[in-house]
């Protein structure tokens, strides 16, 4: 593979704290000798991609890795408004102390961020103007961050319109198109987990039903077994009851509620999972239209809690591993002449 073909146009999806994986992904690309020549991103992808394009990812990374749960919470300027929980200005100002605001058109490599027009549903594409104006609009997760008033309209998170902006990245004819999607759904794995959990519940229910039946039979024998003395009947009931008690005490529950798949136990979880599923389906359609050369993916069930924003290092290392694997797969394909990706028309 020549140096010419190691130029990369990088596209980063939305994804909340999972987007910290992009830090490791960028490190992986660089370690493999690739040069990132342009970046496009949505939501967290616009944040990490924009800071990289501004040349300040190392400083931002060190700051990010230093955040614990308390520091993350302290960056949230909570609001009592009806349409959002966090104003979003405090985190932007904190990041500006590490990454000075710059004009997008003055950055070393082409960059764009995608937000969504709340009224029309159209994409708002930022490829010029202040970097943090673009980032703040793109990360405006509905109901979490305050929407951004922009000109005569209002903008929300870009994931509502284009969660993986493969069609927005500035790509030259010889650039490799690389993408990282952190909103994947591993259908086979989820089906297996759900099937295993169902079997575990059924096993637990069968055990408890059997014990209840045993107790009922013992008490029926006490009530109806008039052919033997009451004392003997009481002894039999006691013996059978103790047997059931021992079984219960030594029984290992098959279904573990603490590790079970959580698919909407409360209002927020249900909305969050629904939004993530919609994002995944949009991404699948996008990938059919614009097939990247290198594609790394992470399931959206991996990380998604507010507390996960304090796990940047851990998530970034997973991102590096996933991108390593995606690069290896791409290089093996090209080595054997199996590259079927789309190329831009000059």
C-alpha positions in Angstrom: 0.0 0.0 0.0 1.5 3.3 -1.1 1.6 6.5 1.0 -0.8 8.1 -1.4 -3.5 5.5 -0.5 -3.0 6.0 3.2 -4.8 9.4 3.3 -8.0 9.0 5.3 -11.3 11.0 5.3 -12.7 10.2 8.7 -16.4 10.2 9.7 -17.5 9.9 13.3 -21.0 9.2 14.5 -23.1 10.5 17.3 -23.1 8.4 20.5 -22.7 10.2 23.8 -19.8 8.8 26.0 -19.2 6.0 23.5 -17.7 8.7 21.3 -14.6 8.7 23.5 -13.7 5.7 21.5 -12.8 8.1 18.7 -9.7 9.2 20.6 -8.3 5.6 20.5 -9.5 5.2 16.9 -7.5 8.3 15.8 -4.4 7.0 17.7 -4.9 3.6 15.9 -5.0 5.2 12.4 -1.9 7.2 13.2 -0.1 4.2 14.6 -0.8 2.3 11.3 0.7 5.1 9.3 -2.5 6.7 8.0 -2.9 10.5 7.6 -6.3 12.0 8.4 -6.9 14.6 5.7 -10.5 15.6 6.7 -13.1 15.0 9.4 -16.9 15.1 9.6 -18.9 14.3 12.7 -22.2 14.4 14.4 -22.8 15.1 18.1 -19.9 13.6 20.0 -18.3 12.8 16.7 -18.3 16.5 15.9 -16.7 17.3 19.3 -13.8 14.8 19.1 -13.4 15.4 15.4 -13.4 19.1 15.7 -10.8 19.2 18.5 -8.6 16.9 16.5 -8.9 19.1 13.4 -8.0 22.1 15.5 -4.8 20.3 16.5 -5.6 20.2 20.2 -6.6 16.5 20.8 -3.5 15.7 23.0 -4.3 18.5 25.5 -8.0 17.7 25.4 -7.4 14.0 25.9 -5.3 14.6 29.1 -8.0 16.9 30.5 -10.7 14.4 29.6 -8.8 11.5 31.3 -8.6 13.4 34.5 -12.3 13.8 34.9 -14.0 11.7 37.6 -17.7 11.4 38.2 -17.9 14.4 40.5 -16.0 16.6 38.0 -18.3 15.5 35.2 -21.4 16.4 37.3 -19.9 19.8 38.2 -19.7 20.7 34.5 -23.5 20.3 34.2 -25.2 23.7 34.6 -28.6 22.2 35.5 -31.8 24.0 34.5 -35.4 24.0 35.5 -36.6 24.7 32.0 -39.3 22.6 30.5 -37.4 21.4 27.4 -34.0 20.6 28.7 -32.1 19.6 31.8 -28.6 21.1 31.1 -27.9 24.5 29.7 -24.7 23.3 28.1 -22.7 26.6 28.4 -20.5 25.5 31.4 -19.0 22.5 29.6 -18.3 24.6 26.5 -16.5 27.2 28.5 -14.5 24.6 30.3 -13.4 23.1 26.9 -12.5 26.5 25.6 -9.9 26.8 28.4 -8.1 23.8 26.8 -9.0 24.3 23.2 -9.2 28.0 22.1 -12.2 28.7 19.8 -11.0 29.0 16.2 -12.7 29.5 12.8 -13.3 26.2 11.1 -12.1 27.6 7.7 -8.7 28.4 9.4 -8.1 24.9 10.7 -5.4 22.7 9.3 -7.7 20.1 7.8 -11.3 20.4 6.4 -13.9 19.7 9.0 -17.7 19.8 9.3 -20.3 19.2 12.0 -23.9 18.3 11.5 -26.9 19.6 13.5 -30.6 19.4 12.9 -33.2 22.1 12.2 -35.8 21.5 14.9 -38.6 22.8 12.7 -37.8 21.4 9.2 -35.7 18.3 10.1 -33.1 19.5 7.6 -29.4 19.2 8.3 -27.5 22.2 9.4 -23.9 21.7 8.2 -21.2 23.7 9.8 -18.0 23.9 7.6 -17.1 27.5 8.5 -17.5 29.8 11.4 -16.6 29.4 15.1 -15.7 25.8 16.0 -17.6 25.7 19.3 -20.7 27.2 17.7 -20.7 24.1 15.5 -20.0 21.7 18.3 -22.6 23.2 20.7 -25.3 22.9 18.1 -24.3 19.4 17.0 -24.3 18.0 20.6 -27.7 19.4 21.6 -29.2 16.1 22.6 -33.0 16.6 22.8 -34.4 17.0 26.3 -30.8 16.9 27.8 -29.1 20.0 26.4 -30.8 23.3 25.7 -31.5 23.7 21.9 -29.5 26.3 20.1 -31.1 29.4 18.7 -29.3 30.0 15.4 -30.4 32.8 13.1 -34.1 32.4 12.5 -34.3 28.8 13.5 -33.5 26.4 16.4 -31.0 23.5 16.2 -30.8 20.2 18.0 -28.5 17.2 17.9 -27.3 16.2 14.4 -28.2 12.6 15.0 -31.8 13.4 14.3 -30.9 14.1 10.7 -27.6 12.4 9.9 -26.0 10.4 12.6 -23.0 9.2 10.4 -22.3 12.0 7.9 -20.5 10.0 5.3 -21.9 12.2 2.6 -20.6 15.4 4.2 -16.9 14.7 4.6 -14.5 16.5 2.3 -12.9 13.5 0.4 -10.4 13.6 -2.3 -10.3 11.0 -5.1 -7.5 8.9 -3.5 -8.7 9.2 0.1 -9.7 6.1 2.0 -13.1 6.6 3.6 -13.0 5.5 7.3 -15.9 5.6 9.6 -16.6 4.8 13.3 -20.2 4.0 14.3 -20.9 3.6 18.0 -24.7 3.0 17.5 -24.5 -0.6 16.3 -26.8 -3.4 17.4 -25.5 -6.9 17.6 -28.7 -8.6 16.8 -27.4 -12.2 17.1 -25.9 -11.4 20.5 -29.0 -9.7 21.8 -31.2 -12.6 20.7 -28.9 -15.0 22.4 -28.9 -13.0 25.6 -32.7 -12.7 25.6 -33.1 -16.4 25.0 -30.7 -17.3 27.8 -32.5 -14.9 30.2 -35.9 -16.4 29.2 -34.6 -19.9 29.9 -33.2 -18.8 33.2 -36.5 -17.2 34.3 -38.3 -20.4 33.3 -35.9 -22.5 35.3 -36.4 -20.4 38.4 -40.1 -20.4 38.0 -40.2 -24.1 37.6 -38.1 -24.6 40.7 -40.4 -22.4 42.8 -43.6 -23.9 41.3 -42.3 -27.3 42.3 -41.6 -26.2 45.8 -45.0 -24.6 46.2 -46.6 -27.8 44.9 -44.6 -29.8 47.5 -45.8 -27.6 50.3 -49.4 -27.8 49.2 -49.3 -31.6 49.0 -47.8 -31.8 52.5 -50.6 -29.7 53.9 -53.2 -31.6 52.0 -51.8 -34.8 53.5 -52.0 -33.2 57.0 -55.6 -32.2 56.4 -56.9 -35.3 54.8 -54.6 -38.1 56.0 -56.9 -39.4 58.7 -55.7 -43.0 58.4 -52.6 -42.1 60.5 -52.2 -40.2 63.7 -52.0 -36.4 63.8 -48.5 -36.5 65.3 -47.1 -38.6 62.4 -48.8 -36.3 59.9 -47.2 -33.3 61.5 -43.8 -35.0 61.4 -44.2 -35.7 57.7 -45.3 -32.1 57.0 -42.3 -30.8 59.0 -39.9 -33.2 57.2 -41.1 -32.2 53.7 -41.1 -28.5 54.6 -37.5 -28.8 55.9 -36.6 -30.5 52.6 -38.1 -27.7 50.6 -36.3 -25.1 52.8 -32.9 -26.8 52.3 -33.5 -26.9 48.5 -34.4 -23.1 48.5 -31.3 -22.3 50.6 -28.9 -24.1 48.3 -30.6 -23.1 45.1 -28.5 -21.0 42.7 -30.8 -18.6 40.9 -30.4 -18.9 37.2 -31.7 -15.4 36.4 -29.6 -12.5 37.7 -31.5 -9.2 37.8 -28.3 -7.2 38.4 -26.7 -8.3 35.1 -29.9 -8.7 33.1 -30.4 -6.7 29.9 -32.1 -3.4 30.8 -34.5 -2.5 28.0 -36.6 0.3 29.4 -37.1 -0.1 33.1 -38.0 3.6 33.4 -39.2 6.5 31.4 -35.7 7.8 30.5 -34.3 4.3 29.6 -37.3 3.7 27.3 -36.8 7.0 25.5 -33.0 6.6 25.3 -33.2 3.1 23.8 -35.9 4.1 21.4 -33.8 7.0 20.1 -30.7 4.8 19.9 -32.6 2.2 17.9 -33.8 4.9 15.5 -30.3 6.2 15.1 -29.1 2.6 14.4 -31.7 2.2 11.6 -30.8 5.5 10.0 -27.1 4.5 10.1 -27.9 1.2 8.4 -29.6 3.0 5.6 -26.7 5.5 5.3 -24.2 2.6 5.1 -26.1 1.2 2.2 -25.8 4.4 0.3 -22.2 5.3 1.2 -20.0 2.3 1.9 -16.8 3.2 3.8 -13.5 1.4 3.2 -12.7 1.1 6.9 -15.6 0.7 9.3 -15.3 0.2 13.1 -18.5 -0.3 15.1 -19.4 -0.4 18.8 -22.9 -1.5 20.1 -24.9 1.2 21.7 -25.5 -1.0 24.7 -21.8 -0.7 25.6 -21.8 2.7 27.3 -24.5 5.3 27.7 -25.0 6.4 31.3 -24.1 9.9 32.5 -21.5 8.3 34.8 -19.8 6.8 31.7 -18.5 10.3 30.8 -16.0 9.7 33.6 -14.6 6.6 31.8 -13.0 8.3 28.8 -9.7 6.4 29.0 -11.4 3.0 29.2 -13.7 3.8 26.3 -10.8 5.2 24.2 -8.8 2.0 24.6 -11.8 0.0 23.4 -12.0 2.3 20.4 -8.4 1.8 19.6 -8.8 -2.0 19.6 -11.9 -1.8 17.4 -10.2 0.4 14.9 -7.1 -1.8 14.9 -9.4 -4.7 13.9 -11.2 -2.7 11.3 -7.8 -1.6 9.7 -6.5 -5.1 9.7 -9.7 -6.3 8.0 -9.5 -3.5 5.4 -5.8 -4.2 4.7 -6.4 -7.9 4.3 -9.2 -7.2 1.8 -7.1 -4.8 -0.3 -4.2 -7.2 -0.2 -6.4 -9.9 -1.8 -8.0 -7.4 -4.2 -11.4 -7.4 -2.6 -12.0 -3.7 -2.2 -15.6 -3.0 -3.3 -15.9 0.4 -1.7 -17.3 3.5 -3.4 -14.9 6.2 -4.7 -15.8 9.8 -5.2 -16.0 11.2 -8.7 -13.4 13.8 -9.4 
